Amino acid sequence: GHLRKCVWRRSLGEDWEAGIFWRAHEISPDVKLFYCDYFRDKRKWSAVYKKVLNWLDRKIPIHGISVQLHSNLRPSVLGKNASLNIKEAEYWMKKFKALRLLLHVPEIVVWQPAITADVRNFQGKANLYKEVLRKGMGDFLLFTEDVEELQSKAYAKIVNACKSANADMIGFWSAFDTY
């Protein structure tokens, strides 16, 4: 929800992004120009939306918004419990689309959890062990056999939100090989 203190901002000024869009348009007027970012919370969505509205009012050449939608099954591989609010993402994607911008979602990823337990080898006692572990660890533990189903459902919800927002393109991104 705020501008980072980056080398580009220090070198080119507060409005450096708009300047780069203008320069890119001057070099290649037929190229479609997109603002690409990841979105985690309402402040970020709102700040980028206001920025894009400002650019459109100023006739800055922008043709689309490119939205990275990263979610996770809790707890995430990064050790954070924050996840994508899919309904909020759908709402904001529709707002961007209503501006008559192209909407690309090139990065959909649902991280697998950092902590899983495989209880399939407990010879008929798997369900008992699951219940004992769930009572002790609650939401901080997912079972290996549950992850694929939960991940699949999360992907389906995100894809449906993109379809509902009339995304022009969606794509998938894979997590690091170590995960």
N, C-alpha and C positions, 0 to 999 in steps of 0.2 A: 503493500500500500504506500510505499515511499520510494523515492529515487535513491539508488545506491550511489555511493561516492566512487565512481570508476574513472579510469584514465581518460575515457572518451568525454565524459562530462567535464572533467578538469581541463582538458585540452580544447574541446570544441564548444563548451558552454552548455547552459541548462537545456537548450532546445536542440541538442546535438542529433537526436534521433530523427526529428523532422527534417533537419538539414541533410542527413544521409538519404532519406527517402527522396528528397528533391534531386540530389546529385545522381542517385541511381536512375531516376526517371529521365534526367537530362542525357545520361549515357545511353540508356536503352528504353526509349519511350513505350515500346510494345511489351515490355516485361511486366508481369503481374507482381506487385509488391505486397508482401504480407508482414504484419506484425506478429511475431511468434513469441510465446511465453508459456510458462507453466502457471497453473492457477491452483492455489491451495485454500484460500479463504475469501470471504466477502470483500475485505478491504482491497485485495489485489484485483479481483474482478472489477470492482467499482472504479479504482484508480485507472486501470487500463481503459475501461469504457469511457471515462471522462477525457482521457488523453485522445482516444480515437475520435470522439465527438468534436473535440477542439481541432484536431487535424482536418476533419471533414469540413468544419466551418471555415477553416483557413485555406481550403482547397489543396491541402498536402496530398500528393498522389499516393493513396493507399487503396488496394483492391480487395484485401481480405485480412482475416484474423486467423492465426494458426494456434490452436489450443492443445497444449500437452495435458493429458488427463492421467495423473499418476495416483493410484490408489493402493491399498494394502489390506491384507488380512491381518488382524491384530494378534500379537504385536508384530510390527514390521521388521524387516531385515535390518533396518537402520536403528531399531530400538525405540522408535517413536510410536505412539498409539494413534496419532492423527491420521485421518484418512479422508478421502475425497467425499464431499457431500454431493452426491449425484444429482439430486433434485435442484440444488443450487447451481450446479454446472449447467444443467439443462436450461434453467431460467436465463442465465447469462448468455449462453450460446444463442438462444432465441432472440435476446436483445441485440446482439451483434448482427445476427442475420437480418433483423428488422431494419438495420441501417443499410441494407442492400449490399453488404459485403459478402465475399466468398467466405465460407467457413470450412477450414481444414482442421482435422484432428489427426495429426500424423503419429502421435505417441499415446497409445492407450496401453497401460501396463497395470497389472494387479500383482504386487509383490507377494511372495509367499511369506509365511511367518518365520521368525527366527527360531522359535521353539516349537518343536513337534515331538510327539511320542508315537512310536509304532507298537501297538499292543496286539497285533494280529497273531503273534507267536505264543500267546499264553494259553494254548490248547483249551479252547472252550470257555476260558475265563476272561476273555477280552472285554466283554461288556461290564463285568464286575470291576475290573481294573480301571476302565474308563470312568465309571461313576466315582470311584474312590479318588482318582486323580483330579477329576473335574471339581469335586467338592473342595479339594485342597488348593487348586490353582485357578479355578474359574476361567475367565477370559484370557488368561496369560498362557494358555496351552491349547494347541490344536492337535488333533490326531492325524497322523499321516494319511489315513484313508479318507478323512474328511476334507483335506485341503483341496484336492482336485475338484470336488463338487462345489465347494464354496467359491473357489476361484472362478470356475465356469459361470456360476450364477452372477458374480460381480461383473465379469466381462459382459455378460448378456445385458445387465442393467445399464452399463455405460454405453454399449452399442445402441440400445433402444433409446437412450437419452439423445444420442447423436442423431439418430434417425428422426426422432420427434422434432429436433431443432433444424431438420433439413440440411444436415452437414453435406457439403459437396464432396468431401473425401474423408475417409477414416483409415487409419493404419495402426499397426501394433508394434510395440517395442518390447524387446526382451531384456530382462534384468541381467546383471553381470553373471558370467559363467559360475562364479563362486557361489551363487545363490540358486 
